[in-house]
Amino acid sequence: MVAPLIRPIRLQGGTFYTFSSASEDLSFSLNSADKKFKFSNFMLLNIPPIQSSPAGQNNIGLSNVPGAFPVIDGSKTENDYLAESFQNYCLNLEALATSSATYNPFIDRTVSERVFYKWMKEIGAIRFRQATGAESNVTNVTPLYVEEDESSAYSRVIKYIGEVNIVNSIRNNVNAFTEAYIYIPSSHGYTPTVLFKTVSDENYQPGLYFTNNPSDPLDIEYLYGRGPNTVQPAGLSTLAFYDSDTANFTTLDPDGDSADFYYYDAVQGQYIQQGVVGFEWWFGNPIANTYFLEPNTFGDASNDKFKIQSNNKDVEYTRSRLDGITVDFTGSDYAAINSTTGITDFASYSSSIYSGNFEFNAVLVYYDVYDPVAPENATKNLFGVLFLDNVDPAAGGGGQIPTLKKYKPNELTGDNGNSYAFRVNLKFDVNAQDTAVETSINDYNPYSLQLYMDSLDELLKSSQILQENNDLVNKLSSQVAGLQDLVINNENYDEIQSRLSNIEQLIEANSAVFASTQGLLNLIQRNYDEINNIYQNRTSVQVAYNLDVIQQGVGIALDKSKTGSVVVNNSQQNYNLGSSPLVSIASNFNALASSYTYTAAVLPFSNYLKITDGSSSQPYELDRDIVIYLDDTNQKWQKGQTMRISFTYGLDMSNNNGNFNLILYSDATDSLNTGSAYSAEVAYITYQDFINKGDSPVIDIVCIDPATYTFSVDIF
């Protein structure tokens, strides 16, 4: 195997790069009945901009890698430099790893995904922290990880996890290829939490390093299997970008001057040059033309700050120590998917209330390798990466891949969502001289897949209309049968005839009355005049009203002290305080393993609850979530009814104990038929909401639709 040569990202239509490791599984699955290959998942990424980041932002620094420091001199576009970094670091490392003498090709998991995330962290694009109990459901000794929290210094890269919708094989007299369809529905937003795990095996484990040792010494600085005579079709550099470019902690800058390595010592608050006591570069002993994996463990999610500096050029960046990184696609490992009603998989997770709008500019495509006898034990590998657009240069230097904006529908504001679809055409080249995978991204494919999905929707609607018409025909058929029985059945006919005869006899017996109708009209007129005189008090008859039938209801008081009149008063003020409007977490809440719980009865009209813990100098510090159950057994929610929650001194929801949230549930009688009480999540107020309001927000929960337990939450 040799390191592949690629072209820069195309100016239009996007560019798909395939990892060479995927060819192992493709060829193995084609030649073995024991293993099968199928496209399974995809992820949407927002690749950060290419620019310097001395303040610690996760921007892409292509010169962060010591082997790239001398090559990037500003003579090419940022689009070319990004392609060079991907080719000369990521794909070259993969080629060296898979060509290693100790590499085991029979392990189902390839190194491609771990190599990709190593490249991302080395150029400063991605960093991590350990997942909390609110994010991860894994309780064993192997921790899971998430990206750092969104902040001014970090923007999360992985935005969405989805499944490959359709895989289709095309064969005609011109060509044969496979189509993989990627579809993001309009109802989906970002995946709220994406978990990562570290994987170590004999092909990729702590302490491994990969050194280029070609048979021809002149090839040592070049990509694996390439040399000084290699022609790069797109004019990109073929010099490999190694973690250790020389046998010491130095490299050259583009002008040929020596550049030194520096490590930031947080205790001293300054950068320390290599060779000084206390210096710690991320790998220990430099070896020329070598890639290093983390030396001791893959499970360290902390960060370091480094600098490479010469007289003419310097770069500073923050680097994550985590290695062996893969995405966790097991839904049960996610706390929200495992424990939240209505969230069962990534699709429902991305369409839940925890999700929202996002932007993306790249797609990772995954495939499964599995045994047909036990497909549930599939191994998921990274097939390739699709960059949706080329890098646009920025005015002050650097650049960024433009993003697509994904909007999720908003039921409260009425904003519409949008959807995206992509089709990747994959053609497997069987040329023995240069095995590869050809790909193409067609601009019209998103529209074509959208038309296909619309056709399926229309077909479903047609089926529903047909079923409704069938039910209507059955109902009409039953009614016609009833009318037919009424016409034909003699028993019903005889009964009608008998009733008509009785009516005729009654009319004849009272013929005298009908013969003189004027007398009846005069009697009716006299009764009308007499009743009207009584109402107008023109007679000695007094009319009295029965006020006892008027009863006071909830919030209404009746004053009957004055004879002949009733005064209606409002007995309820703005809030219905009940018997205990002031509560204490320490005294009134139940302390469970992961939360403090309290049950508050829903009262008529506006409700009020105030949490009094804390002091005037310090909000109350929490060590777990707060869960409040709103008991609507006796008083059902009404449309527009409000529950207000406030705090005397506030709550410290984010501290050394972790980050905690306030969650409210209702539907005590399970009117939604979910199988359990309090299954309706009324509100989910995060620790960040408390921080934004100075730890002491005022929370108004307004019932929008009591039938579906739909609420609007306002935080002041």
C-alpha positions in Angstrom: 0.0 0.0 0.0 1.2 3.5 -0.8 -0.1 6.9 0.5 -2.8 8.1 -1.9 -2.6 11.3 -3.9 -5.7 13.5 -3.8 -6.9 16.7 -5.4 -8.0 19.8 -3.5 -11.6 20.3 -2.7 -13.5 21.2 -5.8 -14.9 24.7 -6.2 -18.4 23.4 -6.8 -20.2 20.2 -6.0 -18.2 19.0 -3.0 -15.4 16.4 -2.8 -15.4 13.0 -1.2 -12.2 11.4 0.1 -12.2 7.7 0.8 -9.9 6.0 3.4 -7.7 3.3 2.0 -8.5 1.0 5.0 -12.1 0.7 3.6 -10.6 -1.2 0.6 -9.6 -4.0 3.0 -13.2 -4.6 4.1 -14.5 -4.2 0.6 -12.2 -6.8 -0.9 -12.6 -9.1 2.1 -16.4 -9.0 2.0 -16.4 -9.6 -1.7 -14.2 -12.7 -1.3 -15.6 -14.2 1.9 -19.1 -15.4 2.9 -18.2 -14.8 6.6 -18.1 -11.0 6.4 -20.5 -8.5 4.8 -20.2 -4.8 4.1 -23.0 -2.2 4.3 -23.2 1.6 4.6 -24.8 2.3 7.9 -24.4 5.8 9.4 -23.3 9.4 8.7 -22.4 12.4 10.8 -22.6 16.1 10.0 -19.6 18.3 11.0 -18.9 22.0 11.2 -15.2 22.2 10.3 -13.7 25.2 12.1 -12.1 28.1 10.2 -8.4 28.1 9.3 -6.8 30.8 11.3 -4.4 31.4 14.2 -5.8 30.9 17.7 -3.4 32.1 20.4 -6.4 32.6 22.7 -7.2 28.9 22.6 -10.1 28.8 20.1 -10.5 25.5 18.3 -9.5 26.9 14.9 -7.5 24.9 12.4 -3.8 25.6 12.5 -2.2 23.7 9.6 1.3 24.7 10.8 0.7 23.1 14.2 2.2 19.8 13.0 6.1 20.1 13.1 6.4 18.4 9.7 4.0 21.0 8.1 5.7 24.0 9.7 8.4 24.4 7.0 6.1 23.7 4.1 3.3 26.1 4.6 4.8 29.4 3.4 1.7 31.3 2.0 2.4 30.5 -1.6 -0.8 28.5 -2.1 -4.4 28.9 -1.2 -5.9 27.7 2.1 -7.9 25.2 0.0 -4.7 23.6 -1.3 -3.1 23.7 2.2 -6.1 21.9 3.8 -5.9 19.2 1.1 -2.1 18.9 1.7 -2.6 18.5 5.4 -5.3 15.8 4.9 -3.1 13.9 2.3 0.3 14.4 3.9 -0.7 13.8 7.6 -4.0 11.9 7.8 -3.9 9.6 4.7 -0.1 9.1 5.1 -0.4 8.1 8.7 -3.1 5.6 7.7 -0.9 4.2 5.0 2.1 3.8 7.4 0.0 2.2 10.1 -1.6 -0.4 7.7 1.8 -1.1 6.1 3.4 -1.7 9.5 5.0 -5.2 10.0 2.9 -5.7 13.1 -0.4 -4.7 11.5 -3.2 -7.3 11.8 -5.5 -7.0 8.8 -8.0 -9.5 10.3 -9.2 -7.2 13.0 -12.6 -5.9 11.9 -12.0 -2.4 13.2 -9.8 -0.3 10.9 -7.6 2.6 12.0 -9.3 5.1 9.7 -11.6 6.8 12.2 -9.0 7.0 14.9 -6.5 8.4 12.4 -9.0 11.0 11.3 -9.7 12.3 14.8 -5.9 12.3 15.6 -5.4 14.6 12.6 -8.3 16.8 13.7 -6.9 17.2 17.2 -3.3 17.7 16.0 -4.4 20.7 13.9 -6.3 22.1 16.8 -9.8 21.5 15.4 -11.3 19.4 18.1 -11.0 18.9 21.9 -12.8 16.8 24.5 -13.8 16.4 28.2 -15.1 13.4 30.1 -18.9 13.0 29.9 -21.1 13.6 33.0 -23.8 11.4 34.4 -26.4 13.6 32.7 -24.8 12.8 29.3 -23.6 9.2 29.6 -25.4 6.2 30.8 -22.3 4.1 31.1 -21.4 3.3 34.7 -18.5 0.9 34.2 -14.8 1.7 34.6 -14.5 2.8 30.9 -15.5 6.4 30.7 -17.0 8.1 27.7 -16.3 11.6 26.4 -17.9 14.6 24.8 -16.6 17.7 23.0 -15.8 20.7 25.2 -18.8 22.9 26.0 -19.8 25.6 23.6 -18.1 28.9 24.6 -16.2 31.8 23.1 -13.1 29.6 23.0 -14.8 26.4 21.6 -17.4 25.6 19.0 -18.5 21.9 18.8 -17.5 20.2 15.5 -19.9 17.1 15.5 -23.4 18.3 15.0 -25.6 15.4 13.9 -25.7 11.6 13.8 -28.0 10.0 11.2 -28.5 6.7 9.3 -27.8 6.1 5.7 -31.4 6.0 4.2 -31.0 4.1 0.9 -28.2 2.1 -0.7 -28.8 1.3 -4.4 -26.7 -0.6 -7.0 -26.7 0.7 -10.5 -25.6 -1.4 -13.5 -25.9 -0.5 -17.2 -24.0 -0.9 -20.4 -21.9 2.2 -19.6 -21.0 1.9 -15.9 -21.7 0.1 -12.6 -21.7 1.8 -9.3 -23.3 2.0 -5.8 -25.5 5.0 -4.7 -25.5 5.9 -1.0 -28.3 8.3 0.0 -27.9 10.7 3.0 -31.1 12.5 4.2 -31.6 15.0 7.0 -35.4 15.4 7.6 -36.9 18.8 8.2 -38.1 17.8 11.6 -34.6 17.2 12.9 -32.1 19.6 14.6 -28.7 18.9 15.9 -28.0 15.8 18.0 -27.8 17.3 21.5 -25.1 15.1 22.9 -22.5 13.1 20.9 -20.5 10.6 22.9 -17.0 9.4 22.1 -15.0 6.4 23.4 -11.3 5.4 23.1 -10.4 2.1 21.4 -7.1 0.4 21.8 -6.0 -2.7 19.8 -2.8 -4.2 18.5 -3.0 -2.0 15.4 -3.6 1.3 17.3 -2.5 1.5 21.0 -0.6 3.7 23.4 3.1 3.9 22.8 3.0 2.9 19.2 4.9 5.0 16.6 5.2 4.7 12.9 8.5 5.7 11.2 9.0 6.0 7.4 12.0 3.7 6.6 12.0 3.4 2.7 14.5 1.2 0.9 15.7 4.3 -1.0 17.1 6.9 1.5 16.1 9.7 -0.9 12.4 8.9 -0.3 12.5 9.3 3.5 11.0 12.8 3.6 8.2 12.0 1.2 4.8 10.2 1.5 4.9 6.5 2.2 5.7 4.7 -1.1 6.5 8.0 -2.9 9.7 9.7 -3.8 11.2 12.9 -5.3 10.1 11.8 -8.8 6.4 11.4 -7.8 4.2 13.8 -9.8 1.2 15.1 -7.8 -1.6 15.7 -10.3 -2.9 18.8 -8.6 0.5 20.2 -7.7 0.2 19.6 -4.0 3.3 18.9 -1.9 4.3 15.3 -1.5 6.5 15.9 1.6 5.0 14.0 4.5 3.8 16.0 7.6 5.3 14.1 10.5 4.7 14.6 14.3 8.5 14.4 14.6 10.2 15.9 11.6 13.8 15.6 12.9 15.7 13.6 15.5 15.5 16.5 18.0 12.9 19.1 19.2 13.5 21.5 16.3 12.4 21.9 12.7 12.9 24.5 10.0 10.7 27.4 8.9 9.9 28.1 5.3 13.0 30.3 5.0 15.3 27.5 6.2 15.9 29.0 9.7 15.7 26.8 12.8 12.4 26.7 14.7 12.2 25.6 18.4 9.5 23.9 20.4 7.9 25.4 23.5 5.6 24.1 26.2 3.3 26.3 28.2 3.8 25.9 32.0 0.6 26.9 33.7 2.4 27.2 37.1 4.9 29.8 35.8 2.4 31.3 33.4 4.8 31.3 30.4 6.2 29.2 27.6 9.3 27.1 28.3 11.7 26.2 25.5 12.7 22.5 25.1 15.9 21.6 27.0 14.9 23.7 30.1 14.1 21.8 33.3 10.3 21.2 33.4 9.8 21.1 29.7 7.3 18.6 28.5 6.5 18.2 24.8 3.7 15.7 24.1 6.0 12.9 22.9 9.2 12.0 24.7 12.0 11.1 22.4 11.9 12.6 18.9 12.6 10.3 16.0 12.9 11.7 12.5 10.0 11.2 10.1 7.8 9.5 12.7 4.2 9.6 13.9 3.6 9.1 17.6 0.4 7.9 19.4 -0.1 9.0 23.0 2.7 7.4 25.0 0.9 6.1 28.1 -2.8 6.1 27.9 -5.7 7.0 25.5 -8.0 8.1 28.3 -6.5 11.5 29.3 -8.9 14.2 28.1 -6.8 17.1 29.4 -5.2 19.8 27.1 -1.8 21.3 26.7 -0.6 24.5 25.0 2.3 24.5 22.6 4.3 26.9 20.4 6.7 26.4 17.5 8.7 29.6 16.9 11.5 30.8 14.6 12.7 34.3 13.8 10.3 34.5 10.9 7.3 32.4 11.9 5.5 31.1 15.0 2.3 29.3 15.9 0.5 28.7 19.2 -2.3 26.2 19.8 -4.1 24.1 22.3 -3.9 20.3 21.9 -6.1 17.5 23.4 -4.3 14.5 24.8 -7.2 12.1 24.1 -6.4 9.5 21.5 -7.9 6.3 19.9 -11.1 8.3 19.4 -14.2 6.8 17.9 -17.9 7.9 18.0 -20.2 5.9 20.3 -23.2 4.9 18.1 -24.8 2.8 20.9 -28.1 4.6 21.8 -28.4 2.9 25.2 -25.1 4.6 26.3 -26.8 8.0 26.0 -28.5 9.2 29.2 -31.3 11.0 27.4 -32.1 8.1 25.0 -32.0 5.6 27.8 -34.2 7.4 30.3 -36.4 10.1 28.6 -39.9 9.2 27.6 -40.4 9.5 23.8 -36.7 9.4 23.0 -35.7 5.9 21.7 -33.0 6.5 19.1 -30.9 9.2 17.5 -33.8 10.3 15.2 -36.2 11.0 18.1 -33.3 12.6 20.0 -32.6 15.0 17.2 -36.3 16.0 16.9 -36.8 16.4 20.6 -37.1 19.7 22.6 -33.4 19.5 23.4 -32.4 20.0 19.8 -32.3 23.2 17.6 -30.8 24.8 14.5 -27.2 24.2 13.4 -24.8 24.6 10.5 -22.5 22.1 8.8 -20.0 21.9 6.0 -18.8 18.3 6.0 -20.1 14.7 6.2 -18.5 11.5 7.5 -19.8 8.3 6.0 -19.6 5.0 8.0 -20.1 1.4 7.1 -20.6 -1.8 9.1 -18.6 -5.1 8.8 -20.7 -7.9 10.1 -21.1 -11.7 10.2 -24.5 -12.6 8.5 -25.0 -15.2 11.3 -24.8 -12.5 14.0 -25.4 -9.1 12.4 -25.9 -7.5 15.8 -22.2 -7.8 16.4 -21.3 -5.5 13.6 -18.1 -3.3 13.7 -18.5 0.3 12.5 -15.7 1.9 10.5 -15.2 5.3 8.8 -15.5 5.0 5.0 -14.7 8.6 4.0 -15.3 12.3 4.4 -17.3 14.6 2.2 -16.3 18.3 2.2 -19.4 20.1 0.8 -17.5 23.1 -0.5 -14.0 24.5 -1.0 -12.2 26.8 1.5 -13.2 30.5 1.0 -10.2 32.8 1.8 -10.7 35.3 4.6 -9.8 39.0 4.2 -7.2 39.0 7.1 -5.7 35.6 6.2 -6.9 32.0 6.6 -10.3 30.9 5.4 -13.3 28.7 6.1 -15.5 26.1 4.3 -18.9 27.7 3.8 -21.7 26.1 5.9 -25.2 25.0 5.1 -27.8 26.1 7.7 -30.2 23.5 9.0 -33.4 24.9 10.6 -35.7 22.9 12.9 -39.4 23.8 12.9 -40.5 25.9 15.8 -44.1 25.1 17.0 -44.3 28.3 19.1 -43.1 30.8 16.6 -44.4 28.9 13.5 -41.0 28.9 11.8 -40.6 26.3 9.1 -37.7 23.8 9.0 -35.7 22.7 6.0 -34.2 19.4 4.9 -31.1 18.2 3.0 -30.3 15.2 0.9 -27.0 14.0 -0.6 -26.2 11.1 -2.9 -22.7 9.7 -3.1 -21.9 7.6 -6.2 -19.3 5.0 -5.4 -17.5 3.1 -8.2 -15.0 0.4 -7.2 -12.0 0.3 -9.5 -10.6 -3.2 -10.1 -7.5 -2.0 -12.0 -4.7 -4.1 -10.5 -2.2 -1.2 -10.9 -4.0 1.3 -8.7 -6.9 0.0 -6.6 -9.2 2.9 -5.6 -12.7 4.0 -5.0 -14.1 6.7 -7.4 -16.8 9.0 -6.1 -19.0 11.8 -7.4 -21.3 14.2 -5.8 -24.1 15.5 -8.1 -25.7 18.8 -7.5 -29.1 17.7 -8.5 -29.2 14.7 -6.2 -30.6 16.5 -3.1 -33.5 17.7 -5.1 -34.0 14.2 -6.7 -34.1 12.5 -3.3 -36.5 15.2 -2.0 -38.8 14.4 -4.9 -38.5 10.8 -4.1 -39.4 11.3 -0.5 -42.3 13.6 -1.5 -43.6 10.8 -3.8 -43.6 8.4 -0.9 -45.6 10.9 1.2 -48.1 11.4 -1.5 -48.4 7.6 -1.9 -49.1 7.3 1.8 -51.8 10.1 1.6 -53.4 8.2 -1.3 -53.5 5.0 0.7 -55.2 6.9 3.6 -57.8 8.5 1.3 -58.5 5.0 -0.2 -59.0 3.6 3.3 -61.3 6.5 4.2 -63.4 6.0 1.1 -63.6 2.3 1.7 -65.0 2.9 5.2 -67.5 5.4 3.8 -68.7 2.8 1.2 -69.1 0.2 3.9 -71.1 2.7 6.0 -73.4 3.6 3.1 -73.9 -0.1 2.3 -75.1 -0.7 5.8 -77.5 2.2 5.6 -78.9 1.0 2.2 -79.4 -2.4 3.7 -81.4 -0.9 6.5 -83.6 1.1 4.1 -84.2 -2.0 2.0 -85.3 -3.9 5.1 -87.7 -1.1 6.0 -89.3 -1.1 2.6 -89.6 -4.9 2.2 -90.4 -6.0 5.8 -94.3 -6.2 6.1 -94.2 -6.1 9.9 -92.8 -2.5 9.8 -95.3 -1.5 7.2 -98.3 -2.8 9.3 -97.0 -0.9 12.3 -96.9 2.4 10.4 -100.4 1.7 9.0 -101.8 1.1 12.5 -100.2 4.4 13.8 -101.7 6.4 11.0 -105.2 4.9 11.7 -104.9 6.0 15.4 -104.0 9.5 14.4 -107.0 9.7 12.1 -109.3 8.6 14.9 -107.9 11.2 17.3 -108.5 13.9 14.8 -112.0 12.8 14.2 -112.8 12.7 18.0 -111.6 16.3 18.4 -113.1 17.6 15.2 -115.2 20.1 17.2 -112.1 21.7 18.5 -110.6 22.1 15.0 -114.0 23.3 13.7 -113.8 26.4 16.0 -110.2 27.5 16.2 -111.1 31.2 17.0 -112.1 30.2 20.5 -108.7 28.6 21.1 -106.9 31.7 19.8 -108.9 34.0 22.1 -108.1 31.8 25.1 -104.3 31.9 24.3 -104.4 35.7 23.9 -106.1 36.2 27.3 -103.5 34.0 29.0 -100.7 35.9 27.3 -102.1 39.3 28.5 -102.6 38.0 32.1 -99.0 36.7 32.3 -97.6 39.9 30.8 -99.5 42.0 33.4 -98.0 39.8 36.2 -94.4 40.5 34.9 -95.2 44.2 34.6 -96.5 44.4 38.2 -99.9 45.5 37.0 -101.7 43.0 39.3 -101.8 42.2 43.0 -99.6 39.1 42.3 -96.0 39.5 43.5 -93.1 37.8 41.6 -90.2 36.5 43.7 -86.9 35.1 42.3 -85.5 31.9 43.8 -81.9 33.0 44.6 -81.1 29.7 46.2 -80.4 28.1 42.8 -77.4 30.5 42.4 -74.3 28.8 44.0 -70.8 30.2 44.3 -68.0 28.4 42.5 -64.2 28.3 42.8 -62.8 31.9 43.1 -66.4 33.4 43.3 -68.2 34.7 46.4 -71.9 35.5 46.5 -73.4 38.2 48.8 -77.2 37.6 49.4 -77.5 39.9 52.4 -79.7 42.3 50.5 -83.2 41.0 49.8 -84.0 40.3 46.2 -80.4 40.8 44.9 -77.1 38.9 44.6 -73.7 40.6 44.5 -70.9 38.5 42.8 -67.4 39.1 44.1 -64.0 37.7 43.0 -62.5 35.9 46.0 -59.3 34.8 44.3 -56.3 37.2 43.8 -53.6 36.8 41.1 -51.9 33.7 42.6 -53.5 30.7 44.4 -50.9 30.2 47.1 -52.3 27.1 48.6 -51.1 25.9 52.0 -47.3 25.8 51.3 -46.1 28.3 48.7 -42.7 28.6 50.4 -40.6 25.4 50.3 -37.0 24.4 51.2 -34.9 21.8 49.3 -33.2 20.9 52.6 -36.4 20.4 54.5 -39.3 19.6 52.1 -37.6 17.8 49.2 -36.8 14.1 49.0 -33.1 13.4 48.5 -32.6 10.6 46.0 -29.4 9.3 44.5 -29.4 11.6 41.5 -32.0 14.2 42.3 -34.0 16.1 44.9 -37.8 15.6 44.3 -40.9 17.4 45.5 -44.6 17.0 44.6 -46.7 20.2 44.3 -50.4 20.0 43.8 -51.8 21.9 40.9 -54.4 24.4 42.2 -57.1 26.4 40.3 -55.9 29.6 38.6 -52.3 30.8 38.7 -50.0 28.8 40.9 -46.9 30.0 42.8 -43.9 28.2 44.4 -40.8 29.8 45.9 -37.7 27.9 47.0 -36.1 29.6 50.0 -32.7 27.9 50.4 -29.5 29.8 50.4 -28.4 33.0 52.0 -28.1 36.7 51.1 -24.4 36.2 50.4 -24.4 32.8 48.7 -26.9 30.9 46.4 -27.7 27.4 47.6 -25.1 25.0 46.2 -26.6 21.8 44.6 -25.0 18.4 44.1 -27.8 16.8 41.9 -30.7 17.6 39.7 -34.0 19.1 41.0 -37.2 17.3 39.9 -40.7 18.8 40.7 -43.8 16.7 40.1 -46.9 18.8 39.4 -49.9 16.7 40.7 -52.9 17.4 38.5 -55.1 14.6 40.0 -57.7 16.9 41.5 -57.2 20.0 39.4 -56.6 19.4 35.6 -54.5 22.0 33.7 -56.5 24.7 31.9 -55.4 26.5 28.8 -53.5 29.6 29.7 -53.0 28.5 33.4 -49.6 29.6 34.8 -47.2 28.1 37.3 -44.5 30.5 38.6 -41.4 29.3 40.3 -39.0 31.8 41.9 -36.1 31.7 44.4 -35.3 33.7 47.5 -31.5 33.6 47.2 -31.0 31.5 44.0 -29.4 28.1 43.2 -25.8 27.3 42.3 -26.5 24.7 39.6 -22.9 24.5 38.2 -20.1 24.0 40.7 -17.4 21.5 41.6 -20.1 18.8 42.0 -21.1 19.1 38.3 -23.7 20.7 36.2 -27.3 20.2 37.2 -30.8 21.0 35.8 -34.3 21.7 37.0 -36.9 19.4 35.5 -40.8 19.5 35.9 -43.2 16.6 35.2 -47.0 16.4 35.2 -49.8 14.0 34.2 -50.2 12.3 37.5 -53.1 10.1 36.3 -51.4 9.1 33.0 -54.0 10.6 30.7 -51.5 10.4 27.9 -51.6 6.6 28.2 -47.8 6.1 28.4 -48.0 3.4 31.0 -46.5 5.5 33.9 -47.5 8.5 36.0 -45.8 11.9 35.5 -44.7 11.0 32.0 -45.3 14.5 30.6 -42.1 16.6 30.7 -43.4 20.2 31.4 -40.1 22.1 31.4 -36.3 21.4 31.3 -34.3 24.3 32.7 -30.6 23.8 32.3 -27.8 25.0 34.6 -26.9 27.4 31.8 -30.3 29.1 32.1 -29.5 29.7 35.8 -26.1 31.1 35.1 -27.6 33.5 32.4 -30.0 34.9 35.1 -27.5 35.3 37.9 -28.5 31.9 39.6 -31.9 33.4 40.5 -34.3 33.2 37.6 -38.1 33.7 37.6 -39.7 30.8 35.7 -43.2 31.1 34.2 -44.7 27.8 32.9 -47.8 28.5 30.7 -50.2 25.7 29.6 -50.6 26.0 25.8 -52.6 22.7 25.2 -53.8 20.7 28.3 -54.9 17.8 26.1 -51.3 17.1 24.9 -49.5 18.7 27.9 -47.9 21.3 25.8 -46.3 24.1 27.8 -44.3 27.3 27.1 -41.5 28.2 29.4 -40.5 31.8 30.0 -37.3 32.6 32.1 -36.7 36.1 33.5 
